[in-house]
Amino acid sequence: MIDFSWKVFSKTGNIETYLLMKELETTYEQTVQNKRQDEENMRLDSNV
């Protein structure tokens, strides 16, 4: 989805498309970070 947003922005110059792409990037990064934290918490919980 990020690639699609970038392609649309690069062809149209539509700032709303660029902002959508940045929002998607941020959401993706937060999801990855949360997943890593959850995995770390599970690992620590299993060692107790």
N, C-alpha and C positions, 0 to 999 in steps of 0.2 A: 504494500500500500504506500509505503514511503517513496519507493521508486516511481510509482505512478504519479504521486503528487509532485515529485520533482520534475518529471517529464512534462506534466501539464504546466507547471510554473515556468519552466525553461522555454516553452513554446508560446505561452500567453503573456508572461510577465505579471500575472494576476497575484497581487500581494496576499489575498485571502487564501489562495492555494499554498503559497509559501508558509503562511502562518499555520495552516492545517498540517503541513509537513513537519514543522517544528513541534507542534503539539503531539503529533504521532511519535516523533523521535523521543520526546520527553516521557511520554506514556510507556513506550517500549523500554527505555532505560530504567524507569521506576519498577516496571514489572520484572525485569531481569534482576535488579538489586533486591527486590522483595523475595524472589525465588531463591536467590543465594542465601539470604538471611534465614529464610525458612529451612533450607537444607542444613545450614550451620546449626540452627536451633535443634533440629531433629537429631543431628549427630551428637550434639552435646547432651541432649535428653537421653539418648540411648546409652551413653557412657555413665550415667548416674547409677 
